[in-house]
Amino acid sequence: MLLWILLLGLVIGLVLLLVHQGRTQSEVDERLQELEAENHRLRERVRILEELTLEEEKRRPFDELQ
């Protein structure tokens, strides 16, 4: 009888561990998606800043003539 109780406790513990692991994995997946979106936004900002810098560099010789 004690053996059955121990086995039942072990099974319950294993199930809880697996549920917790699944939830943790979903949290990791969610955070990864957030970081990918942030990375995309930052890359877009860098691209825009590079374009603005290039435009500024193109205009600089004309600005010096004035």
Steps between C-alpha positions, in 0.01 A plus 500: 500500500781740586663417167183603313486829686864570416444413134193722487696786657778448248256505207332817629839665547604403146177635352542830686858525383398444138221758523741751649757425227236553230398832648862606528559409135198705393634795701837462326327484160300812579811690613682388185220642284515828692877520449465424130245781463726740692793396283296573189404846632862579587624389158241724338613796713864435407407484130315833524790662688744376237283650225479831683875503555563433132264782401677734741839402356375559146383852590806600697711627207209721391451628854865605512463701178228723643 
